Amino acid sequence: MSETVAIIGAGPLGRWLALQAARGGFHVLLEDVMPNNLHHAQEFLRQQLGTEALGVEQGVGVAFVSTIEDAVREADLAIDCVPDELESKLEIFCLLDRMAPPRTVLATPTTRLSIADLASCTYRPDRCVAIVQEASSLAEGGSSDILLRTTSKTSDETVALLTRFWNRLGFTPTFTPDPAELSIVNSERG
């Protein structure tokens, strides 16, 4: 059985991630609150993958869902593609944390926010990771490296799952500690 990836947000980054994850052999559930975004994603993915990859045959491909709950119900990994703003990220992390099974890893693209801060608002701080890449550079496929930011609580299982995920998408992940968390530790020592 393939691993299930929930992608929240069907804008350009969400569509790109859904495409790459489906090509990587994952079962993908793509959600967006805007029906028009889902429609555009469905057309884009149909052109890229063909109709056989839509609807998730044999556990691989892309399915479209209209609620976060439907997207994360069976997810091993949930990636939000909401705007990189504190309020949006906190809201989505709280929803994902409440609706996803405890095993689900939460990943969020952010270049500005502390993953330690976001993770501290969940019941799964060991399963929260930031994708530290500009959304546009990810979707353009400019590099084969991907930088992931962790916390001191990030579990080995989380690192292993994200390593598998990004490797299957053709990326080499590098894990680095959250600088905000490091500065707190250093100020407590000083």
C-alpha positions in Angstrom: 0.0 0.0 0.0 1.3 3.5 -0.9 1.7 6.3 1.6 -1.0 8.9 1.6 -0.2 12.6 1.2 -2.8 15.3 1.9 -2.1 18.7 0.2 -4.1 21.6 1.5 -4.4 24.3 -1.1 -4.7 23.7 -4.8 -2.9 26.9 -6.0 0.3 26.7 -8.1 2.4 25.1 -5.3 -0.3 22.6 -4.3 -0.8 21.6 -7.9 2.9 21.1 -8.4 3.3 19.1 -5.2 0.3 16.9 -6.1 1.7 16.3 -9.6 5.2 15.4 -8.2 3.8 13.2 -5.4 1.5 11.3 -7.8 4.5 10.7 -10.1 6.4 9.5 -7.1 3.9 6.8 -6.4 1.9 8.4 -3.6 -1.8 8.4 -3.0 -2.6 12.2 -3.1 -5.6 13.9 -1.7 -5.8 17.6 -2.9 -8.1 20.0 -1.0 -9.0 23.6 -1.4 -11.8 25.7 0.0 -12.2 27.4 -3.4 -14.0 25.1 -5.8 -12.5 27.0 -8.7 -8.9 26.2 -7.5 -9.8 22.5 -7.4 -11.3 22.7 -10.9 -8.1 24.4 -12.3 -6.0 21.8 -10.4 -8.0 18.9 -11.9 -7.6 20.3 -15.4 -3.8 20.8 -14.9 -3.3 17.3 -13.5 -5.4 15.7 -16.2 -3.2 17.3 -18.8 0.0 16.3 -17.0 -1.0 12.8 -15.8 -3.9 11.7 -17.9 -7.2 10.6 -16.6 -5.9 7.2 -15.4 -4.0 8.9 -12.5 -7.0 10.9 -11.4 -9.3 9.1 -9.0 -6.5 7.0 -7.3 -6.4 3.6 -8.9 -4.6 0.9 -6.9 -3.8 3.5 -4.2 -1.7 5.8 -6.4 -2.8 9.0 -8.1 -4.7 12.2 -7.2 -8.2 12.5 -5.7 -9.9 15.8 -5.1 -11.7 16.5 -1.8 -13.7 19.5 -0.6 -12.9 19.4 3.1 -9.7 19.3 5.2 -11.1 16.4 7.2 -11.6 14.3 4.1 -8.0 15.1 3.0 -6.2 14.2 6.2 -8.4 11.3 7.5 -5.9 8.7 6.3 -2.8 10.9 5.7 0.7 9.9 6.6 1.9 13.4 5.5 -0.1 16.6 5.3 1.4 19.6 3.6 -0.4 23.0 3.8 0.0 25.5 0.9 -1.7 28.4 2.6 -0.2 31.9 2.6 3.0 32.3 4.6 1.4 34.4 7.3 1.3 33.6 11.0 -2.5 33.7 11.3 -3.1 31.4 8.3 -0.4 29.0 9.4 -1.6 28.8 13.0 -5.2 28.3 11.9 -4.3 25.5 9.4 -1.9 23.8 11.9 -4.7 23.7 14.5 -7.2 22.3 12.1 -4.7 19.7 10.8 -3.7 18.7 14.3 -7.3 18.2 15.3 -8.4 16.3 12.2 -5.5 14.1 11.2 -4.5 10.9 12.9 -1.7 11.2 15.5 0.8 9.5 13.1 0.4 12.2 10.5 3.4 14.5 9.9 2.6 18.1 9.3 4.8 20.1 6.9 4.5 23.7 5.9 6.3 25.8 3.4 7.6 28.9 5.2 10.6 31.2 4.8 9.7 33.5 7.7 8.0 31.6 10.5 9.4 29.5 13.3 8.5 25.8 13.0 9.2 25.5 16.7 6.5 28.1 17.4 4.0 26.5 15.1 4.7 23.0 16.4 4.3 24.2 20.0 0.6 24.9 19.2 0.0 21.2 18.3 -0.2 17.9 20.2 2.4 16.5 17.8 5.5 18.8 18.0 7.7 15.8 17.1 5.9 15.6 13.7 6.1 19.2 12.5 8.6 20.4 9.9 9.1 23.5 7.8 9.9 23.4 4.1 12.3 26.3 3.8 12.0 27.1 0.1 10.3 29.8 -1.8 7.2 28.4 -3.2 8.0 29.7 -6.7 11.5 28.1 -6.6 10.0 24.7 -5.6 7.4 24.8 -8.4 10.0 25.8 -10.9 12.2 22.8 -10.0 15.4 24.9 -9.9 17.3 22.7 -7.5 17.4 19.1 -6.5 18.1 20.0 -2.9 15.4 20.8 -0.3 15.9 22.4 3.0 13.7 21.3 5.9 13.7 22.9 9.3 13.2 20.8 12.4 12.8 21.4 16.1 14.6 19.7 19.0 11.6 17.4 19.3 11.4 16.2 15.7 11.3 12.4 15.7 13.5 10.0 13.7 10.2 8.7 12.2 9.4 12.1 10.9 12.8 12.6 9.4 12.6 9.1 7.7 9.1 9.8 6.3 10.1 13.2 4.8 13.4 11.8 3.5 11.4 9.1 1.6 8.9 11.6 0.4 11.4 14.1 -1.0 13.7 11.4 -2.4 10.8 9.9 -4.4 10.1 13.4 -5.7 13.8 13.7 -6.9 15.0 15.9 -4.1 17.8 15.5 -1.6 16.5 16.8 1.8 18.8 18.5 4.3 17.5 18.9 7.8 18.5 21.9 9.9 17.4 23.1 13.3 15.0 26.0 13.6 17.2 29.1 14.2 14.5 30.7 16.5 14.7 27.7 18.8 18.5 27.8 18.8 18.6 31.5 19.7 16.3 30.8 22.7 18.6 28.0 23.9 21.7 30.1 23.4 20.1 33.1 25.3 19.2 30.8 28.2 22.8 29.6 28.4 24.3 33.2 28.3 
